[in-house]
Amino acid sequence: MHRIFTTAFSSVYPHYVAKAERKKRTKAEVDEIVGWLTGFDQATLEHHLEVDSTFEDFFAAANLNPNASLITGVVCGIRVEEVEDPLMKKIRLLDKLIDELAKGKAVEKILRS
């Protein structure tokens, strides 16, 4: 089991927000992206942050967006569509979406709508 699986989502989330804000994006945009990928509304996302859900528990409770399969590309030197472990793939998909936000991509395009 990879260490990230048992890491609290709430310990990584501020880094997602900080990465976005450094590039003049907002916490609301990060939340929108997380909500799109996971199916969580704002209250559910905040609950997971408050109770320090691990990535494993966080994604176990998620209803992954059917269009998540459209997310492709490289994040941290790894091609997301080739990640075999289902949980690691979900984590990498989220990383990829946050990267796209930080690189200035329009939210509508990030959400594969």
C-alpha positions in Angstrom: 0.0 0.0 0.0 1.4 3.4 -1.0 1.8 5.9 1.8 -0.4 8.5 0.0 -3.4 6.1 0.4 -3.4 6.6 4.2 -2.6 10.3 4.1 -5.3 12.7 5.1 -6.9 14.4 2.2 -7.1 17.5 4.4 -3.3 17.6 4.6 -2.9 17.8 0.8 -5.9 19.9 0.0 -4.2 23.2 1.2 -1.4 22.5 -1.3 -3.9 22.1 -4.1 -5.4 25.5 -3.1 -2.0 27.2 -2.7 -0.9 25.9 -6.1 -4.0 27.3 -7.7 -3.8 30.6 -5.9 -0.1 31.1 -6.9 -1.4 31.2 -10.5 -4.2 33.6 -9.7 -6.9 30.9 -9.5 -9.3 30.5 -6.6 -10.2 28.0 -3.8 -13.7 28.0 -5.3 -12.3 26.7 -8.6 -10.4 24.0 -6.8 -13.6 23.0 -4.9 -15.5 23.0 -8.2 -13.0 20.6 -9.8 -12.9 18.3 -6.7 -16.7 18.3 -6.7 -16.9 17.5 -10.4 -14.5 14.6 -10.1 -15.9 13.1 -6.9 -19.6 14.0 -7.1 -19.3 15.7 -3.7 -21.2 18.9 -2.9 -19.5 21.6 -0.9 -20.9 20.3 2.5 -19.6 16.8 1.8 -16.2 18.1 0.7 -15.9 20.2 3.9 -17.0 17.2 6.0 -14.1 15.1 4.5 -11.7 17.9 5.3 -13.0 18.2 8.9 -12.8 14.5 9.7 -9.4 14.1 8.1 -10.6 11.4 5.6 -7.7 9.5 4.1 -7.4 9.5 0.4 -8.6 5.9 0.5 -11.7 6.8 2.4 -12.2 10.0 0.4 -12.3 8.3 -2.9 -14.2 5.3 -1.5 -17.0 7.7 -0.8 -16.8 9.4 -4.1 -19.0 8.8 -7.2 -16.4 9.4 -9.9 -17.6 11.4 -12.8 -18.1 9.3 -15.9 -16.2 11.8 -17.9 -13.1 11.2 -15.7 -12.0 8.7 -18.3 -11.4 11.6 -20.7 -8.6 12.9 -18.5 -5.3 12.2 -20.1 -1.7 13.4 -19.9 1.3 13.4 -17.7 1.5 14.5 -14.1 4.7 14.1 -12.0 6.2 12.3 -15.0 3.5 9.7 -15.0 0.9 9.2 -17.7 -2.4 9.2 -15.8 -4.2 6.9 -18.2 -1.6 4.2 -17.7 -1.8 4.1 -13.9 -3.0 0.6 -13.0 -3.9 0.9 -9.3 -7.5 2.2 -9.2 -7.0 4.4 -6.1 -3.7 5.8 -7.3 -5.3 6.5 -10.7 -8.0 8.6 -9.0 -5.4 10.5 -7.0 -3.4 11.2 -10.2 -6.5 12.3 -12.0 -7.2 14.9 -9.3 -3.5 16.0 -9.5 -3.8 16.4 -13.3 -7.0 18.5 -12.9 -5.3 20.8 -10.4 -2.2 21.1 -12.6 -4.5 22.1 -15.5 -6.1 24.8 -13.4 -2.8 26.1 -12.2 -1.6 26.3 -15.9 -4.5 28.6 -16.7 -6.8 26.2 -18.5 -10.5 27.3 -18.5 -12.5 25.4 -15.9 -15.1 24.4 -18.6 -12.3 22.6 -20.5 -10.9 21.1 -17.3 -14.3 19.6 -16.5 -14.4 17.8 -19.9 -18.0 19.1 -20.3 
